[in-house]
């Protein structure tokens, strides 16, 4: 067994991932490879949907 170079978690043989000459567990590997996602501007979906509804009101389609 080896340990992760980032979090020191024990890794079974064959389950470690190499990244930039470091051996990482799967969780740390994903953190290194995937870009960090910014937190949404809105804390919850209800607030976002309310602002979207206020910004773009729904009108029935009118034919001329």
PQR file of N, CA, C, O and H, with PARSE charges and radii, in Angstrom:
ATOM      1  N   UNK A   1       0.845  -1.189   0.000 -0.4000 1.5000
ATOM      2  CA  UNK A   1       0.000   0.000   0.000 -0.0000 2.0000
ATOM      3  C   UNK A   1       0.884   1.244   0.000  0.5500 1.7000
ATOM      4  O   UNK A   1       1.945   1.285   0.624 -0.5500 1.4000
ATOM      5  N   UNK A   2       0.411   2.248  -0.718 -0.4000 1.5000
ATOM      6  CA  UNK A   2       1.106   3.529  -0.759 -0.0000 2.0000
ATOM      7  C   UNK A   2       0.178   4.593  -0.205  0.5500 1.7000
ATOM      8  O   UNK A   2      -0.991   4.326   0.073 -0.5500 1.4000
ATOM      9  H   UNK A   2      -0.451   2.215  -1.225  0.4000 1.0000
ATOM     10  N   UNK A   3       0.694   5.779  -0.049 -0.4000 1.5000
ATOM     11  CA  UNK A   3      -0.153   6.866   0.449 -0.0000 2.0000
ATOM     12  C   UNK A   3      -0.203   7.980  -0.588  0.5500 1.7000
ATOM     13  O   UNK A   3       0.727   8.167  -1.373 -0.5500 1.4000
ATOM     14  H   UNK A   3       1.643   5.996  -0.275  0.4000 1.0000
ATOM     15  N   UNK A   4      -1.302   8.708  -0.571 -0.4000 1.5000
ATOM     16  CA  UNK A   4      -1.508   9.842  -1.466 -0.0000 2.0000
ATOM     17  C   UNK A   4      -0.535  10.949  -1.077  0.5500 1.7000
ATOM     18  O   UNK A   4      -0.364  11.246   0.105 -0.5500 1.4000
ATOM     19  H   UNK A   4      -2.057   8.557   0.067  0.4000 1.0000
ATOM     20  N   UNK A   5       0.103  11.558  -2.079 -0.4000 1.5000
ATOM     21  CA  UNK A   5       1.049  12.637  -1.805 -0.0000 2.0000
ATOM     22  C   UNK A   5       0.369  13.932  -1.380  0.5500 1.7000
ATOM     23  O   UNK A   5       1.035  14.839  -0.882 -0.5500 1.4000
ATOM     24  H   UNK A   5      -0.036  11.316  -3.040  0.4000 1.0000
ATOM     25  N   UNK A   6      -0.923  14.035  -1.564 -0.4000 1.5000
ATOM     26  CA  UNK A   6      -1.628  15.269  -1.218 -0.0000 2.0000
ATOM     27  C   UNK A   6      -2.332  15.170   0.137  0.5500 1.7000
ATOM     28  O   UNK A   6      -2.172  16.046   0.986 -0.5500 1.4000
ATOM     29  H   UNK A   6      -1.465  13.298  -1.969  0.4000 1.0000
ATOM     30  N   UNK A   7      -3.114  14.094   0.339 -0.4000 1.5000
ATOM     31  CA  UNK A   7      -3.899  13.997   1.577 -0.0000 2.0000
ATOM     32  C   UNK A   7      -3.404  12.894   2.520  0.5500 1.7000
ATOM     33  O   UNK A   7      -3.945  12.729   3.613 -0.5500 1.4000
ATOM     34  H   UNK A   7      -3.243  13.382  -0.351  0.4000 1.0000
ATOM     35  N   UNK A   8      -2.385  12.143   2.107 -0.4000 1.5000
ATOM     36  CA  UNK A   8      -1.787  11.055   2.899 -0.0000 2.0000
ATOM     37  C   UNK A   8      -2.740   9.902   3.186  0.5500 1.7000
ATOM     38  O   UNK A   8      -2.514   9.135   4.122 -0.5500 1.4000
ATOM     39  H   UNK A   8      -1.945  12.277   1.219  0.4000 1.0000
ATOM     40  N   UNK A   9      -3.785   9.768   2.408 -0.4000 1.5000
ATOM     41  CA  UNK A   9      -4.715   8.650   2.536 -0.0000 2.0000
ATOM     42  C   UNK A   9      -4.049   7.400   1.973  0.5500 1.7000
ATOM     43  O   UNK A   9      -3.346   7.469   0.965 -0.5500 1.4000
ATOM     44  H   UNK A   9      -3.969  10.391   1.647  0.4000 1.0000
ATOM     45  N   UNK A  10      -4.265   6.273   2.612 -0.4000 1.5000
ATOM     46  CA  UNK A  10      -3.674   5.024   2.147 -0.0000 2.0000
ATOM     47  C   UNK A  10      -4.389   4.564   0.877  0.5500 1.7000
ATOM     48  O   UNK A  10      -5.618   4.579   0.796 -0.5500 1.4000
ATOM     49  H   UNK A  10      -4.836   6.216   3.430  0.4000 1.0000
ATOM     50  N   UNK A  11      -3.585   4.151  -0.120 -0.4000 1.5000
ATOM     51  CA  UNK A  11      -4.108   3.720  -1.414 -0.0000 2.0000
ATOM     52  C   UNK A  11      -3.641   2.293  -1.655  0.5500 1.7000
ATOM     53  O   UNK A  11      -2.473   1.970  -1.442 -0.5500 1.4000
ATOM     54  H   UNK A  11      -2.588   4.139  -0.054  0.4000 1.0000
ATOM     55  N   UNK A  12      -4.553   1.444  -2.096 -0.4000 1.5000
ATOM     56  CA  UNK A  12      -4.185   0.075  -2.457 -0.0000 2.0000
ATOM     57  C   UNK A  12      -3.337   0.091  -3.722  0.5500 1.7000
ATOM     58  O   UNK A  12      -3.415   1.026  -4.519 -0.5500 1.4000
ATOM     59  H   UNK A  12      -5.502   1.706  -2.268  0.4000 1.0000
ATOM     60  N   UNK A  13      -2.539  -0.935  -3.900 -0.4000 1.5000
ATOM     61  CA  UNK A  13      -1.709  -1.048  -5.097 -0.0000 2.0000
ATOM     62  C   UNK A  13      -2.600  -1.081  -6.337  0.5500 1.7000
ATOM     63  O   UNK A  13      -3.593  -1.808  -6.370 -0.5500 1.4000
ATOM     64  H   UNK A  13      -2.476  -1.695  -3.253  0.4000 1.0000
ATOM     65  N   UNK A  14      -2.252  -0.306  -7.341 -0.4000 1.5000
ATOM     66  CA  UNK A  14      -2.996  -0.275  -8.585 -0.0000 2.0000
ATOM     67  C   UNK A  14      -4.136   0.725  -8.609  0.5500 1.7000
ATOM     68  O   UNK A  14      -4.708   0.969  -9.672 -0.5500 1.4000
ATOM     69  H   UNK A  14      -1.445   0.284  -7.314  0.4000 1.0000
ATOM     70  N   UNK A  15      -4.487   1.317  -7.462 -0.4000 1.5000
ATOM     71  CA  UNK A  15      -5.583   2.288  -7.422 -0.0000 2.0000
ATOM     72  C   UNK A  15      -5.088   3.729  -7.434  0.5500 1.7000
ATOM     73  O   UNK A  15      -5.888   4.649  -7.608 -0.5500 1.4000
ATOM     74  H   UNK A  15      -4.022   1.118  -6.599  0.4000 1.0000
ATOM     75  N   UNK A  16      -3.796   3.942  -7.255 -0.4000 1.5000
ATOM     76  CA  UNK A  16      -3.240   5.287  -7.271 -0.0000 2.0000
ATOM     77  C   UNK A  16      -3.173   5.832  -8.688  0.5500 1.7000
ATOM     78  O   UNK A  16      -3.047   5.070  -9.646 -0.5500 1.4000
ATOM     79  H   UNK A  16      -3.146   3.194  -7.115  0.4000 1.0000
ATOM     80  N   UNK A  17      -3.255   7.121  -8.818 -0.4000 1.5000
ATOM     81  CA  UNK A  17      -3.182   7.796 -10.120 -0.0000 2.0000
ATOM     82  C   UNK A  17      -1.937   8.679 -10.132  0.5500 1.7000
ATOM     83  O   UNK A  17      -1.653   9.369  -9.153 -0.5500 1.4000
ATOM     84  H   UNK A  17      -3.357   7.741  -8.040  0.4000 1.0000
ATOM     85  N   UNK A  18      -1.198   8.657 -11.235 -0.4000 1.5000
ATOM     86  CA  UNK A  18      -0.020   9.507 -11.359 -0.0000 2.0000
ATOM     87  C   UNK A  18      -0.408  10.813 -12.023  0.5500 1.7000
ATOM     88  O   UNK A  18      -1.102  10.829 -13.040 -0.5500 1.4000
ATOM     89  H   UNK A  18      -1.429   8.097 -12.031  0.4000 1.0000
ATOM     90  N   UNK A  19       0.051  11.907 -11.436 -0.4000 1.5000
ATOM     91  CA  UNK A  19      -0.190  13.233 -12.008 -0.0000 2.0000
ATOM     92  C   UNK A  19       0.987  14.116 -11.623  0.5500 1.7000
ATOM     93  O   UNK A  19       1.235  14.353 -10.441 -0.5500 1.4000
ATOM     94  H   UNK A  19       0.615  11.894 -10.610  0.4000 1.0000
ATOM     95  N   UNK A  20       1.717  14.604 -12.636 -0.4000 1.5000
ATOM     96  CA  UNK A  20       2.901  15.446 -12.413 -0.0000 2.0000
ATOM     97  C   UNK A  20       3.878  14.797 -11.431  0.5500 1.7000
ATOM     98  O   UNK A  20       4.332  15.433 -10.480 -0.5500 1.4000
ATOM     99  H   UNK A  20       1.516  14.412 -13.596  0.4000 1.0000
ATOM    100  N   UNK A  21       4.186  13.561 -11.667 -0.4000 1.5000
ATOM    101  CA  UNK A  21       5.121  12.760 -10.877 -0.0000 2.0000
ATOM    102  C   UNK A  21       4.689  12.577  -9.416  0.5500 1.7000
ATOM    103  O   UNK A  21       5.514  12.234  -8.568 -0.5500 1.4000
ATOM    104  H   UNK A  21       3.817  13.044 -12.439  0.4000 1.0000
ATOM    105  N   UNK A  22       3.421  12.799  -9.121 -0.4000 1.5000
ATOM    106  CA  UNK A  22       2.870  12.537  -7.786 -0.0000 2.0000
ATOM    107  C   UNK A  22       1.900  11.375  -7.896  0.5500 1.7000
ATOM    108  O   UNK A  22       1.253  11.193  -8.927 -0.5500 1.4000
ATOM    109  H   UNK A  22       2.752  13.078  -9.810  0.4000 1.0000
ATOM    110  N   UNK A  23       1.800  10.593  -6.839 -0.4000 1.5000
ATOM    111  CA  UNK A  23       0.802   9.534  -6.775 -0.0000 2.0000
ATOM    112  C   UNK A  23      -0.335  10.036  -5.902  0.5500 1.7000
ATOM    113  O   UNK A  23      -0.139  10.371  -4.734 -0.5500 1.4000
ATOM    114  H   UNK A  23       2.325  10.741  -6.001  0.4000 1.0000
ATOM    115  N   UNK A  24      -1.532  10.083  -6.486 -0.4000 1.5000
ATOM    116  CA  UNK A  24      -2.691  10.661  -5.811 -0.0000 2.0000
ATOM    117  C   UNK A  24      -3.807   9.638  -5.703  0.5500 1.7000
ATOM    118  O   UNK A  24      -3.910   8.725  -6.522 -0.5500 1.4000
ATOM    119  H   UNK A  24      -1.691   9.811  -7.435  0.4000 1.0000
ATOM    120  N   UNK A  25      -4.654   9.800  -4.669 -0.4000 1.5000
ATOM    121  CA  UNK A  25      -5.870   9.000  -4.589 -0.0000 2.0000
ATOM    122  C   UNK A  25      -6.848   9.548  -5.632  0.5500 1.7000
ATOM    123  O   UNK A  25      -6.611  10.605  -6.218 -0.5500 1.4000
ATOM    124  H   UNK A  25      -4.571  10.541  -4.003  0.4000 1.0000
ATOM    125  N   UNK A  26      -7.925   8.839  -5.856 -0.4000 1.5000
ATOM    126  CA  UNK A  26      -8.857   9.238  -6.909 -0.0000 2.0000
ATOM    127  C   UNK A  26      -9.469  10.613  -6.643  0.5500 1.7000
ATOM    128  O   UNK A  26      -9.633  11.403  -7.573 -0.5500 1.4000
ATOM    129  H   UNK A  26      -8.118   7.981  -5.380  0.4000 1.0000
ATOM    130  N   UNK A  27      -9.809  10.909  -5.389 -0.4000 1.5000
ATOM    131  CA  UNK A  27     -10.420  12.202  -5.059 -0.0000 2.0000
ATOM    132  C   UNK A  27      -9.449  13.354  -5.324  0.5500 1.7000
ATOM    133  O   UNK A  27      -9.830  14.365  -5.914 -0.5500 1.4000
ATOM    134  H   UNK A  27      -9.676  10.267  -4.634  0.4000 1.0000
ATOM    135  N   UNK A  28      -8.204  13.205  -4.891 -0.4000 1.5000
ATOM    136  CA  UNK A  28      -7.217  14.269  -5.101 -0.0000 2.0000
ATOM    137  C   UNK A  28      -6.873  14.406  -6.583  0.5500 1.7000
ATOM    138  O   UNK A  28      -6.623  15.511  -7.065 -0.5500 1.4000
ATOM    139  H   UNK A  28      -7.894  12.384  -4.411  0.4000 1.0000
ATOM    140  N   UNK A  29      -6.862  13.282  -7.304 -0.4000 1.5000
ATOM    141  CA  UNK A  29      -6.594  13.320  -8.740 -0.0000 2.0000
ATOM    142  C   UNK A  29      -7.668  14.141  -9.458  0.5500 1.7000
ATOM    143  O   UNK A  29      -7.357  14.977 -10.307 -0.5500 1.4000
ATOM    144  H   UNK A  29      -7.066  12.385  -6.912  0.4000 1.0000
ATOM    145  N   UNK A  30      -8.922  13.897  -9.113 -0.4000 1.5000
ATOM    146  CA  UNK A  30     -10.018  14.649  -9.733 -0.0000 2.0000
ATOM    147  C   UNK A  30      -9.907  16.128  -9.388  0.5500 1.7000
ATOM    148  O   UNK A  30     -10.140  16.979 -10.247 -0.5500 1.4000
ATOM    149  H   UNK A  30      -9.175  13.218  -8.423  0.4000 1.0000
ATOM    150  N   UNK A  31      -9.552  16.450  -8.139 -0.4000 1.5000
ATOM    151  CA  UNK A  31      -9.378  17.853  -7.752 -0.0000 2.0000
ATOM    152  C   UNK A  31      -8.266  18.520  -8.553  0.5500 1.7000
ATOM    153  O   UNK A  31      -8.372  19.698  -8.893 -0.5500 1.4000
ATOM    154  H   UNK A  31      -9.363  15.759  -7.442  0.4000 1.0000
ATOM    155  N   UNK A  32      -7.200  17.782  -8.858 -0.4000 1.5000
ATOM    156  CA  UNK A  32      -6.082  18.345  -9.610 -0.0000 2.0000
ATOM    157  C   UNK A  32      -6.412  18.511 -11.090  0.5500 1.7000
ATOM    158  O   UNK A  32      -6.029  19.509 -11.702 -0.5500 1.4000
ATOM    159  H   UNK A  32      -7.114  16.825  -8.582  0.4000 1.0000
ATOM    160  N   UNK A  33      -7.118  17.542 -11.669 -0.4000 1.5000
ATOM    161  CA  UNK A  33      -7.357  17.532 -13.109 -0.0000 2.0000
ATOM    162  C   UNK A  33      -8.521  18.434 -13.509  0.5500 1.7000
ATOM    163  O   UNK A  33      -8.432  19.151 -14.505 -0.5500 1.4000
ATOM    164  H   UNK A  33      -7.429  16.732 -11.171  0.4000 1.0000
ATOM    165  N   UNK A  34      -9.608  18.404 -12.746 -0.4000 1.5000
ATOM    166  CA  UNK A  34     -10.793  19.176 -13.095 -0.0000 2.0000
ATOM    167  C   UNK A  34     -10.620  20.623 -12.644  0.5500 1.7000
ATOM    168  O   UNK A  34     -10.133  20.871 -11.541 -0.5500 1.4000
ATOM    169  H   UNK A  34      -9.680  17.820 -11.936  0.4000 1.0000
ATOM    170  N   UNK A  35     -11.011  21.573 -13.480 -0.4000 1.5000
ATOM    171  CA  UNK A  35     -10.925  22.975 -13.052 -0.0000 2.0000
ATOM    172  C   UNK A  35     -11.938  23.266 -11.951  0.5500 1.7000
ATOM    173  O   UNK A  35     -13.014  22.669 -11.905 -0.5500 1.4000
ATOM    174  H   UNK A  35     -11.407  21.371 -14.376  0.4000 1.0000
ATOM    175  N   UNK A  36     -11.589  24.165 -11.092 -0.4000 1.5000
ATOM    176  CA  UNK A  36     -12.483  24.549  -9.999 -0.0000 2.0000
ATOM    177  C   UNK A  36     -13.667  25.315 -10.568  0.5500 1.7000
ATOM    178  O   UNK A  36     -13.502  26.185 -11.423 -0.5500 1.4000
ATOM    179  H   UNK A  36     -10.715  24.650 -11.129  0.4000 1.0000
ATOM    180  N   UNK A  37     -14.847  24.991 -10.095 -0.4000 1.5000
ATOM    181  CA  UNK A  37     -16.061  25.662 -10.546 -0.0000 2.0000
ATOM    182  C   UNK A  37     -16.386  26.787  -9.564  0.5500 1.7000
ATOM    183  O   UNK A  37     -16.367  26.587  -8.350 -0.5500 1.4000
ATOM    184  H   UNK A  37     -14.981  24.284  -9.401  0.4000 1.0000
ATOM    185  N   UNK A  38     -16.678  27.948 -10.092 -0.4000 1.5000
ATOM    186  CA  UNK A  38     -17.056  29.063  -9.237 -0.0000 2.0000
ATOM    187  C   UNK A  38     -18.447  28.836  -8.671  0.5500 1.7000
ATOM    188  O   UNK A  38     -19.308  28.243  -9.319 -0.5500 1.4000
ATOM    189  H   UNK A  38     -16.694  28.111 -11.079  0.4000 1.0000
ATOM    190  N   UNK A  39     -18.651  29.315  -7.455 -0.4000 1.5000
ATOM    191  CA  UNK A  39     -19.967  29.210  -6.850 -0.0000 2.0000
ATOM    192  C   UNK A  39     -20.929  30.108  -7.618  0.5500 1.7000
ATOM    193  O   UNK A  39     -20.571  31.204  -8.051 -0.5500 1.4000
ATOM    194  H   UNK A  39     -17.950  29.797  -6.928  0.4000 1.0000
ATOM    195  N   UNK A  40     -22.115  29.638  -7.773 -0.4000 1.5000
ATOM    196  CA  UNK A  40     -23.118  30.384  -8.505 -0.0000 2.0000
ATOM    197  C   UNK A  40     -23.338  31.749  -7.856  0.5500 1.7000
ATOM    198  O   UNK A  40     -23.180  31.910  -6.645 -0.5500 1.4000
ATOM    199  H   UNK A  40     -22.406  28.748  -7.421  0.4000 1.0000
ATOM    200  N   UNK A  41     -23.699  32.707  -8.669 -0.4000 1.5000
ATOM    201  CA  UNK A  41     -23.969  34.055  -8.154 -0.0000 2.0000
ATOM    202  C   UNK A  41     -25.142  34.030  -7.179  0.5500 1.7000
ATOM    203  O   UNK A  41     -25.190  34.820  -6.236 -0.5500 1.4000
ATOM    204  H   UNK A  41     -23.828  32.576  -9.652  0.4000 1.0000
ATOM    205  N   UNK A  42     -26.065  33.143  -7.406 -0.4000 1.5000
ATOM    206  CA  UNK A  42     -27.231  33.040  -6.542 -0.0000 2.0000
ATOM    207  C   UNK A  42     -27.072  31.830  -5.635  0.5500 1.7000
ATOM    208  O   UNK A  42     -26.611  30.776  -6.072 -0.5500 1.4000
ATOM    209  H   UNK A  42     -26.026  32.501  -8.173  0.4000 1.0000
ATOM    210  N   UNK A  43     -27.453  31.981  -4.380 -0.4000 1.5000
ATOM    211  CA  UNK A  43     -27.298  30.894  -3.421 -0.0000 2.0000
ATOM    212  C   UNK A  43     -28.311  29.786  -3.620  0.5500 1.7000
ATOM    213  O   UNK A  43     -28.046  28.631  -3.287 -0.5500 1.4000
ATOM    214  H   UNK A  43     -27.828  32.837  -4.025  0.4000 1.0000
ATOM    215  N   UNK A  44     -29.458  30.123  -4.154 -0.4000 1.5000
ATOM    216  CA  UNK A  44     -30.451  29.067  -4.366 -0.0000 2.0000
ATOM    217  C   UNK A  44     -31.156  29.273  -5.696  0.5500 1.7000
ATOM    218  O   UNK A  44     -31.163  30.373  -6.248 -0.5500 1.4000
ATOM    219  H   UNK A  44     -29.674  31.061  -4.425  0.4000 1.0000
ATOM    220  N   UNK A  45     -31.737  28.215  -6.195 -0.4000 1.5000
ATOM    221  CA  UNK A  45     -32.394  28.275  -7.497 -0.0000 2.0000
ATOM    222  C   UNK A  45     -33.676  29.105  -7.474  0.5500 1.7000
ATOM    223  O   UNK A  45     -34.053  29.680  -8.495 -0.5500 1.4000
ATOM    224  H   UNK A  45     -31.731  27.321  -5.747  0.4000 1.0000
ATOM    225  N   UNK A  46     -34.350  29.176  -6.328 -0.4000 1.5000
ATOM    226  CA  UNK A  46     -35.605  29.918  -6.249 -0.0000 2.0000
ATOM    227  C   UNK A  46     -35.370  31.408  -6.520  0.5500 1.7000
ATOM    228  O   UNK A  46     -36.146  32.043  -7.234 -0.5500 1.4000
ATOM    229  H   UNK A  46     -34.044  28.708  -5.499  0.4000 1.0000
ATOM    230  N   UNK A  47     -34.308  31.956  -5.953 -0.4000 1.5000
ATOM    231  CA  UNK A  47     -34.004  33.367  -6.172 -0.0000 2.0000
ATOM    232  C   UNK A  47     -33.658  33.617  -7.639  0.5500 1.7000
ATOM    233  O   UNK A  47     -34.094  34.606  -8.229 -0.5500 1.4000
ATOM    234  H   UNK A  47     -33.677  31.441  -5.374  0.4000 1.0000
ATOM    235  N   UNK A  48     -32.872  32.711  -8.220 -0.4000 1.5000
ATOM    236  CA  UNK A  48     -32.502  32.843  -9.632 -0.0000 2.0000
ATOM    237  C   UNK A  48     -33.737  32.798 -10.525  0.5500 1.7000
ATOM    238  O   UNK A  48     -33.874  33.617 -11.434 -0.5500 1.4000
ATOM    239  H   UNK A  48     -32.518  31.907  -7.741  0.4000 1.0000
ATOM    240  N   UNK A  49     -34.632  31.850 -10.272 -0.4000 1.5000
ATOM    241  CA  UNK A  49     -35.827  31.715 -11.097 -0.0000 2.0000
ATOM    242  C   UNK A  49     -36.738  32.931 -10.948  0.5500 1.7000
ATOM    243  O   UNK A  49     -37.353  33.363 -11.922 -0.5500 1.4000
ATOM    244  H   UNK A  49     -34.520  31.186  -9.534  0.4000 1.0000
ATOM    245  N   UNK A  50     -36.830  33.478  -9.755 -0.4000 1.5000
ATOM    246  CA  UNK A  50     -37.659  34.671  -9.539 -0.0000 2.0000
ATOM    247  C   UNK A  50     -37.090  35.863 -10.308  0.5500 1.7000
ATOM    248  O   UNK A  50     -37.845  36.612 -10.927 -0.5500 1.4000
ATOM    249  H   UNK A  50     -36.331  33.127  -8.964  0.4000 1.0000
ATOM    250  N   UNK A  51     -35.778  36.046 -10.276 -0.4000 1.5000
ATOM    251  CA  UNK A  51     -35.165  37.154 -10.999 -0.0000 2.0000
ATOM    252  C   UNK A  51     -35.293  36.959 -12.506  0.5500 1.7000
ATOM    253  O   UNK A  51     -35.487  37.922 -13.248 -0.5500 1.4000
ATOM    254  H   UNK A  51     -35.165  35.437  -9.772  0.4000 1.0000
ATOM    255  N   UNK A  52     -35.182  35.707 -12.956 -0.4000 1.5000
ATOM    256  CA  UNK A  52     -35.355  35.426 -14.378 -0.0000 2.0000
ATOM    257  C   UNK A  52     -36.780  35.723 -14.810  0.5500 1.7000
ATOM    258  O   UNK A  52     -37.004  36.295 -15.877 -0.5500 1.4000
ATOM    259  H   UNK A  52     -35.024  34.925 -12.354  0.4000 1.0000
ATOM    260  N   UNK A  53     -37.737  35.339 -13.989 -0.4000 1.5000
ATOM    261  CA  UNK A  53     -39.148  35.594 -14.290 -0.0000 2.0000
ATOM    262  C   UNK A  53     -39.428  37.094 -14.335  0.5500 1.7000
ATOM    263  O   UNK A  53     -40.164  37.559 -15.206 -0.5500 1.4000
ATOM    264  H   UNK A  53     -37.555  34.875 -13.122  0.4000 1.0000
ATOM    265  N   UNK A  54     -38.852  37.851 -13.412 -0.4000 1.5000
ATOM    266  CA  UNK A  54     -39.060  39.300 -13.393 -0.0000 2.0000
ATOM    267  C   UNK A  54     -38.384  39.988 -14.580  0.5500 1.7000
ATOM    268  O   UNK A  54     -38.885  40.994 -15.084 -0.5500 1.4000
ATOM    269  H   UNK A  54     -38.254  37.473 -12.705  0.4000 1.0000
ATOM    270  N   UNK A  55     -37.261  39.454 -15.021 -0.4000 1.5000
ATOM    271  CA  UNK A  55     -36.523  40.066 -16.120 -0.0000 2.0000
ATOM    272  C   UNK A  55     -37.158  39.767 -17.472  0.5500 1.7000
ATOM    273  O   UNK A  55     -37.092  40.591 -18.385 -0.5500 1.4000
ATOM    274  H   UNK A  55     -36.854  38.637 -14.612  0.4000 1.0000
ATOM    275  N   UNK A  56     -37.766  38.601 -17.607 -0.4000 1.5000
ATOM    276  CA  UNK A  56     -38.350  38.193 -18.877 -0.0000 2.0000
ATOM    277  C   UNK A  56     -39.790  37.749 -18.646  0.5500 1.7000
ATOM    278  O   UNK A  56     -40.061  36.550 -18.571 -0.5500 1.4000
ATOM    279  H   UNK A  56     -37.820  37.932 -16.866  0.4000 1.0000
ATOM    280  N   UNK A  57     -40.705  38.687 -18.534 -0.4000 1.5000
ATOM    281  CA  UNK A  57     -42.093  38.298 -18.289 -0.0000 2.0000
ATOM    282  C   UNK A  57     -42.665  37.519 -19.473  0.5500 1.7000
ATOM    283  O   UNK A  57     -42.296  37.740 -20.627 -0.5500 1.4000
ATOM    284  H   UNK A  57     -40.485  39.661 -18.594  0.4000 1.0000
ATOM    285  N   UNK A  58     -43.544  36.633 -19.162 -0.4000 1.5000
ATOM    286  CA  UNK A  58     -44.153  35.796 -20.190 -0.0000 2.0000
ATOM    287  C   UNK A  58     -45.464  36.429 -20.621  0.5500 1.7000
ATOM    288  O   UNK A  58     -46.361  36.631 -19.802 -0.5500 1.4000
ATOM    289  H   UNK A  58     -43.843  36.453 -18.225  0.4000 1.0000
ATOM    290  N   UNK A  59     -45.576  36.741 -21.906 -0.4000 1.5000
ATOM    291  CA  UNK A  59     -46.796  37.292 -22.475 -0.0000 2.0000
ATOM    292  C   UNK A  59     -47.330  36.294 -23.483  0.5500 1.7000
ATOM    293  O   UNK A  59     -46.558  35.635 -24.179 -0.5500 1.4000
ATOM    294  H   UNK A  59     -44.847  36.576 -22.571  0.4000 1.0000
ATOM    295  N   UNK A  60     -48.647  36.179 -23.567 -0.4000 1.5000
ATOM    296  CA  UNK A  60     -49.175  35.310 -24.618 -0.0000 2.0000
ATOM    297  C   UNK A  60     -48.798  35.865 -25.982  0.5500 1.7000
ATOM    298  O   UNK A  60     -48.746  37.078 -26.183 -0.5500 1.4000
ATOM    299  H   UNK A  60     -49.275  36.715 -23.002  0.4000 1.0000
ATOM    300  N   UNK A  61     -48.545  34.982 -26.888 -0.4000 1.5000
ATOM    301  CA  UNK A  61     -48.155  35.408 -28.226 -0.0000 2.0000
ATOM    302  C   UNK A  61     -49.352  36.052 -28.921  0.5500 1.7000
ATOM    303  O   UNK A  61     -50.460  35.517 -28.902 -0.5500 1.4000
ATOM    304  H   UNK A  61     -48.587  33.996 -26.724  0.4000 1.0000
ATOM    305  N   UNK A  62     -49.109  37.204 -29.531 -0.4000 1.5000
ATOM    306  CA  UNK A  62     -50.183  37.922 -30.215 -0.0000 2.0000
ATOM    307  C   UNK A  62     -49.909  37.919 -31.700  0.5500 1.7000
ATOM    308  O   UNK A  62     -48.806  38.231 -32.147 -0.5500 1.4000
ATOM    309  H   UNK A  62     -48.209  37.639 -29.546  0.4000 1.0000
ATOM    310  N   UNK A  63     -50.922  37.564 -32.452 -0.4000 1.5000
ATOM    311  CA  UNK A  63     -50.792  37.565 -33.907 -0.0000 2.0000
ATOM    312  C   UNK A  63     -51.472  38.817 -34.447  0.5500 1.7000
ATOM    313  O   UNK A  63     -52.524  39.221 -33.952 -0.5500 1.4000
ATOM    314  H   UNK A  63     -51.818  37.311 -32.088  0.4000 1.0000
ATOM    315  N   UNK A  64     -50.884  39.414 -35.437 -0.4000 1.5000
ATOM    316  CA  UNK A  64     -51.431  40.625 -36.022 -0.0000 2.0000
ATOM    317  C   UNK A  64     -52.229  40.312 -37.247  0.5500 1.7000
ATOM    318  O   UNK A  64     -52.771  41.219 -37.879 -0.5500 1.4000
ATOM    319  H   UNK A  64     -50.030  39.085 -35.839  0.4000 1.0000
TER
END
